[in-house]
């Protein structure tokens, strides 16, 4: 008799579960937006991009600005900043760099780059309208912004570390996380290509709530800065003769000086001058609203 009751109970439970609506297992969170929600709503995508802007390093949130990690500030109470001033640096530690500088460390910048890569991995899913605002569609404007932001982040990295790993996709758990550093020259080429894309997608000026976002002029100005850095003595002369990987800290070939027959090759100084000229002559140039 006990076996009969057990069988009846099992059948009843199975019947109950099969008749239930199992959707409760896929309950939509009420306190946060899901990934599906974000990439189906242009407004949420814009908020996602706002987070990338917010993670950029800026000098106004640490009280003393950044004058205490260069030689223009009087305040010297921060020991890490004093060590930075005195070049007491190691391979693994740049004192004062991450403390007074929000989101400027290696780990934080690559985390922000990951957000850029997540954007590009999902942007084609977003149902954008074809309406033009300031001469550009919302989708194009957003792509231009994130190309600009990713180039800016790599500029921050290369200015401190030289050649770094160029990562353009969001890694998953099964991916190989070991990637070699790219040469300084390859990093410059990558930043320039990103900024050329950004300039082609961004408007010259923004209106309404979009004021303050990256513009075409900002992309060209950053491109000029990248190329000016690349044409400087620091990256075109031998600084550490015994270093085994000189390609990581500067150019190891090519020319930065214009000479006969090099007009089409555009050596580095000519490239930087050309970029500066284009950025400053851009009609209605808007860098800061």
C-alpha positions as CSV (number, residue, x, y, z in Angstrom):
1,X,0.0,0.0,0.0
2,X,2.9,2.3,0.8
3,X,4.3,1.8,-2.7
4,X,1.0,2.8,-4.2
5,X,0.9,6.0,-2.2
6,X,4.5,6.8,-3.3
7,X,3.7,6.2,-7.0
8,X,0.6,8.4,-6.7
9,X,2.5,11.2,-5.0
10,X,5.2,11.1,-7.7
11,X,2.7,11.2,-10.6
12,X,0.9,14.1,-8.9
13,X,4.1,16.1,-8.5
14,X,5.1,15.4,-12.1
15,X,1.6,16.4,-13.3
16,X,1.7,19.6,-11.2
17,X,5.1,20.6,-12.5
18,X,4.2,19.9,-16.1
19,X,1.1,22.0,-15.9
20,X,2.9,25.0,-14.2
21,X,4.1,28.0,-16.1
22,X,7.9,27.7,-15.9
23,X,8.4,31.3,-16.9
24,X,9.0,32.2,-13.2
25,X,12.5,30.7,-13.6
26,X,13.2,33.5,-16.2
27,X,11.9,36.3,-14.0
28,X,13.0,39.7,-15.3
29,X,15.0,41.7,-12.8
30,X,13.2,44.7,-11.4
31,X,16.2,46.6,-10.0
32,X,18.5,46.5,-13.0
33,X,18.5,46.4,-16.8
34,X,19.4,43.1,-18.5
35,X,21.9,42.9,-21.3
36,X,19.0,42.2,-23.7
37,X,17.3,45.4,-22.5
38,X,20.4,47.6,-23.1
39,X,21.1,46.5,-26.6
40,X,17.4,46.9,-27.6
41,X,17.1,50.5,-26.5
42,X,19.2,53.4,-27.9
43,X,18.6,55.4,-24.8
44,X,20.2,52.7,-22.6
45,X,23.1,52.4,-25.1
46,X,23.7,56.1,-24.6
47,X,23.8,55.6,-20.9
48,X,26.3,52.8,-21.4
49,X,28.5,55.2,-23.3
50,X,28.1,57.8,-20.5
51,X,29.7,55.3,-18.2
52,X,32.8,55.2,-20.5
53,X,33.0,59.0,-20.4
54,X,32.7,58.9,-16.6
55,X,35.6,56.5,-16.4
56,X,38.0,58.9,-18.2
57,X,40.7,60.3,-16.0
58,X,40.2,64.0,-15.1
59,X,42.2,66.3,-12.8
60,X,39.4,67.9,-10.8
61,X,38.3,65.2,-8.3
62,X,41.3,64.7,-6.1
63,X,41.5,68.1,-4.4
64,X,45.1,68.9,-5.4
65,X,44.5,68.4,-9.1
66,X,47.6,66.9,-10.7
67,X,50.0,69.7,-10.0
68,X,51.6,67.7,-7.2
69,X,52.9,65.0,-9.6
70,X,54.7,67.5,-11.8
71,X,56.9,70.4,-10.8
72,X,54.4,73.2,-10.8
73,X,52.6,72.4,-7.5
74,X,53.8,73.7,-4.1
75,X,52.2,70.9,-2.1
76,X,54.6,68.1,-1.3
77,X,52.8,66.2,1.5
78,X,52.0,63.2,-0.6
79,X,54.9,60.7,-0.4
80,X,54.0,58.8,-3.5
81,X,53.9,62.0,-5.5
82,X,57.3,63.0,-4.2
83,X,58.7,59.6,-5.3
84,X,57.1,60.2,-8.7
85,X,58.8,63.6,-8.9
86,X,62.2,62.0,-8.0
87,X,61.7,59.2,-10.6
88,X,61.8,56.5,-7.9
89,X,60.0,54.2,-10.2
90,X,60.0,50.4,-10.7
91,X,58.8,48.1,-13.4
92,X,55.8,47.1,-11.3
93,X,55.0,50.4,-9.5
94,X,54.5,53.9,-10.7
95,X,54.0,55.8,-7.4
96,X,51.4,58.4,-7.2
97,X,49.9,57.5,-10.6
98,X,46.8,55.7,-9.6
99,X,46.1,57.5,-6.3
100,X,45.7,61.1,-7.5
101,X,44.7,60.1,-11.0
102,X,41.2,58.5,-11.2
103,X,41.1,55.5,-13.7
104,X,44.6,56.1,-15.1
105,X,46.2,52.8,-14.0
106,X,46.8,49.9,-16.4
107,X,44.0,47.7,-14.9
108,X,41.4,50.5,-14.9
109,X,42.1,51.7,-18.4
110,X,41.9,48.1,-19.8
111,X,38.6,47.7,-17.9
112,X,37.3,50.8,-19.7
113,X,38.6,49.5,-23.0
114,X,36.6,46.4,-22.4
115,X,33.4,48.5,-22.2
116,X,34.3,49.9,-25.6
117,X,34.8,46.4,-27.0
118,X,31.5,45.3,-25.5
119,X,29.8,48.2,-27.3
120,X,31.3,47.2,-30.7
121,X,30.3,43.6,-30.1
122,X,26.7,44.5,-29.6
123,X,26.0,47.8,-31.5
124,X,24.6,46.2,-34.6
125,X,21.7,44.8,-32.6
126,X,20.4,48.2,-31.6
127,X,17.3,49.4,-33.5
128,X,18.4,52.9,-34.4
129,X,16.3,55.3,-36.5
130,X,17.7,56.9,-39.6
131,X,16.9,60.4,-38.4
132,X,19.7,62.9,-38.8
133,X,20.7,65.1,-35.9
134,X,23.6,67.6,-36.4
135,X,24.1,65.8,-39.8
136,X,24.6,62.3,-38.4
137,X,22.4,59.4,-37.3
138,X,22.4,58.4,-33.7
139,X,24.0,55.1,-34.5
140,X,26.9,56.7,-36.4
141,X,27.4,59.3,-33.7
142,X,27.7,56.7,-31.0
143,X,30.1,54.6,-33.0
144,X,32.2,57.6,-33.6
145,X,32.2,58.5,-29.9
146,X,33.4,55.0,-28.8
147,X,36.1,54.9,-31.5
148,X,37.3,58.2,-30.2
149,X,37.2,57.1,-26.6
150,X,39.0,53.8,-27.3
151,X,41.8,55.8,-29.1
152,X,42.0,58.2,-26.2
153,X,42.4,55.3,-23.8
154,X,45.2,53.7,-25.8
155,X,46.9,57.1,-26.1
156,X,46.9,57.3,-22.3
157,X,48.4,53.8,-22.1
158,X,51.1,54.3,-24.8
159,X,52.1,57.7,-23.3
160,X,53.1,55.9,-20.1
161,X,54.0,52.3,-21.1
162,X,55.0,52.5,-24.8
163,X,53.7,49.6,-26.9
164,X,50.8,47.8,-25.2
165,X,48.5,44.8,-26.2
166,X,45.9,46.0,-28.7
167,X,42.6,44.3,-27.6
168,X,39.5,45.0,-29.7
169,X,37.1,42.3,-28.5
170,X,35.6,41.5,-25.1
171,X,37.2,38.4,-23.7
172,X,35.1,35.5,-22.5
173,X,36.0,32.9,-19.8
174,X,37.2,30.4,-22.4
175,X,39.5,32.9,-24.3
176,X,43.2,33.0,-24.2
177,X,44.1,36.0,-22.0
178,X,47.8,35.9,-22.9
179,X,48.5,38.4,-25.7
180,X,51.9,40.0,-26.5
181,X,52.4,43.7,-26.4
182,X,52.2,45.4,-29.8
183,X,55.0,47.6,-31.1
184,X,54.8,51.3,-30.4
185,X,54.4,51.9,-34.2
186,X,51.5,49.5,-34.4
187,X,49.8,51.2,-31.5
188,X,50.1,54.6,-33.2
189,X,48.7,53.1,-36.4
190,X,45.8,51.7,-34.5
191,X,45.0,55.0,-32.7
192,X,45.2,56.9,-36.0
193,X,42.8,54.5,-37.7
194,X,40.4,54.7,-34.8
195,X,40.5,58.5,-34.9
196,X,40.0,58.6,-38.7
197,X,36.9,56.4,-38.2
198,X,35.7,58.7,-35.4
199,X,36.2,61.8,-37.5
200,X,34.2,60.3,-40.3
201,X,31.3,59.4,-38.0
202,X,31.1,62.4,-35.6
203,X,29.4,65.7,-36.3
204,X,31.4,69.0,-36.2
205,X,29.1,70.3,-33.4
206,X,26.5,68.9,-31.1
207,X,23.2,70.5,-30.1
208,X,20.8,70.0,-27.3
209,X,21.6,67.3,-24.7
210,X,24.5,66.0,-26.8
211,X,26.7,69.0,-26.1
212,X,29.9,67.9,-24.4
213,X,30.3,64.7,-26.3
214,X,33.2,64.0,-28.7
215,X,33.2,65.9,-32.0
216,X,34.9,65.6,-35.3
217,X,37.3,68.4,-34.2
218,X,38.1,66.5,-31.0
219,X,39.0,63.4,-33.0
220,X,41.3,65.3,-35.4
221,X,42.9,67.2,-32.5
222,X,43.6,63.9,-30.7
223,X,45.0,62.5,-33.9
224,X,47.3,65.5,-34.1
225,X,48.5,65.0,-30.6
226,X,49.1,61.2,-31.2
227,X,51.2,62.0,-34.2
228,X,53.1,64.9,-32.5
229,X,54.1,62.5,-29.7
230,X,55.1,59.9,-32.4
231,X,57.3,62.4,-34.1
232,X,59.1,63.6,-31.0
233,X,62.7,62.8,-30.0
234,X,61.5,60.4,-27.3
235,X,60.2,57.9,-29.8
236,X,62.8,58.4,-32.6
237,X,66.1,58.2,-30.8
238,X,67.8,55.4,-28.9
239,X,67.0,56.0,-25.2
240,X,68.0,52.6,-23.7
241,X,70.7,51.1,-25.9
242,X,70.7,47.7,-24.0
243,X,66.9,47.2,-24.1
244,X,66.0,43.9,-25.8
245,X,62.7,45.2,-27.2
246,X,63.3,48.7,-28.6
247,X,60.2,48.4,-30.8
248,X,58.0,48.7,-27.7
249,X,59.4,52.1,-26.6
250,X,59.7,53.8,-30.0
251,X,60.3,53.6,-33.7
252,X,63.1,51.3,-35.0
253,X,62.8,52.3,-38.6
254,X,61.4,54.8,-41.1
255,X,62.0,58.5,-41.1
256,X,60.4,61.4,-39.3
257,X,62.2,64.1,-41.4
258,X,60.8,65.1,-44.9
259,X,63.3,64.6,-47.7
260,X,63.5,64.3,-51.4
261,X,61.3,61.6,-52.8
262,X,59.4,61.1,-49.5
263,X,56.4,63.3,-50.2
264,X,54.1,60.4,-50.7
265,X,55.6,58.4,-47.8
266,X,54.6,61.1,-45.4
267,X,57.3,60.8,-42.8
268,X,56.3,61.3,-39.2
269,X,56.9,65.0,-38.8
270,X,55.0,65.8,-42.0
271,X,52.1,63.6,-40.8
272,X,52.0,65.4,-37.5
273,X,52.1,68.8,-39.1
274,X,49.4,67.8,-41.6
275,X,47.1,66.5,-38.8
276,X,47.6,69.7,-36.8
277,X,46.8,71.8,-39.9
278,X,43.6,69.9,-40.7
279,X,42.4,70.0,-37.1
280,X,42.9,73.8,-36.7
281,X,41.4,74.7,-40.0
282,X,38.3,72.6,-39.6
283,X,35.3,74.8,-40.1
284,X,33.4,75.5,-36.9
285,X,35.9,73.5,-35.0
286,X,34.4,72.5,-31.6
287,X,36.7,70.8,-29.1
288,X,34.9,72.0,-25.9
289,X,31.3,73.1,-25.9
